[in-house]
Amino acid sequence: MMSFRWEAGPKPVDGIWAPWWYKSVHISTGFQQSKKYPVPFPFSLYELLEQSLPLYNSLRRHVKQTSSLIKSSLPPPDLPVPANEKLLAWVGDEILPRESAKVSVFDSVVQGGDSVWEGLRVYSGKIFKLDEHLDRLFDSAKALAFINVPTREEVTSGMSPAFNLYGCTLIVLPEWKPPVYDNTHGITLVTATTRRNSPNNLDSKIHHNNLLNNILAKIEGNNANADDAIMLDKDGYVSETNATNIFLVKKGHILTPHADYCLPGITRATVMDLVVKEQLVLVERRISLSEFHTADEVWMTGTMGELTPVVKIDGRIIGTGQVGPVTLRVQNAYKKLTEESGVPIPTYHRT
Ligand SMILES: Cc1ncc(COP(=O)(O)O)c(C=O)c1O
């Protein structure tokens, strides 16, 4: 008599239902399908991998750039200012060329967005309003309970929320900025449906990186072919734009919203001082949208954009539709201040 050995378990000839059959109907066979794991990474080689990866990545980048077969589908974008191609960035405790300036994927900013920031501006080798920017940076870090915040003197690295085991990373990006807005002819705004955060959910006094509602407002502005978007507070009063603070002029009075919902901008504070010095009447209060629609002049303020005239809001021409005399006067006063003040950068050489 001949005997055959028939091993338990599915065979290719059994068809796709075999695993189910063996596991349920024919459970008495005791068949367990073997689990397939990928080949485990040999941890004895971890250090070697760590050392060789930078070289491997740099070769890979080079091949990607030179080979037509494996060219990246997205070419690196042209920089708005080519001079920024060769900049050095401060990341953590190192100065690195642009290409190598990276944040770890384990940094809590990647998942939680818990970071604070400042945009500083340099005029002729002098940092404008440095103390004011550092004050806001330290206040924002304190409000978010960052620990190991460096002192003002050592501003190097260190700001870290308690759960970020890797500590925090101070990043300094010294970039040339092209003009943000047309400050000579003015710009147009539309009102976004996306509201500015209230202190109920995220206090606008913290200069944080959670800018999604501002980005949504900006998308609304882009879709309406406007330069930027006005954001209202929860009650429908004007708060600011997606990226700047906002002022209006009516019958010689200068009005700006309280900083309850808007960022207390450093340019806003500077301009408020200038307005008073220019002996103009300044009023800080709730302002409705129709007051902006019917204003004589409107301007926005920000470190990068400086003073930007607004000539149209939601299709309404503001004043004469030209840059107004009060706007010009405050623009000039601001320009003068940037020329006269600032903290000199010791290593600055005029090119
Ligand atoms: C939402 C928002 N409003 C206003 C401003 C202007 O602030 P500052 O004058 O301090 O640059 C900024 C700049 O960061 C901003 O992001």
The ligand as an ORCA input file, in Angstrom:
! r2SCAN-3c Opt
* xyz 0 1
  C      -1.635     88.140     11.776
  C      -0.626     89.229     11.835
  N      -1.025     90.493     12.088
  C      -0.153     91.507     12.131
  C       1.207     91.308     11.926
  C       2.159     92.476     11.965
  O       2.924     92.426     13.126
  P       4.323     93.213     13.210
  O       4.027     94.647     12.997
  O       4.798     92.933     14.606
  O       5.195     92.638     12.164
  C       1.674     90.007     11.686
  C       3.105     89.750     11.539
  O       3.612     88.756     11.942
  C       0.746     88.947     11.647
  O       1.135     87.679     11.417
*
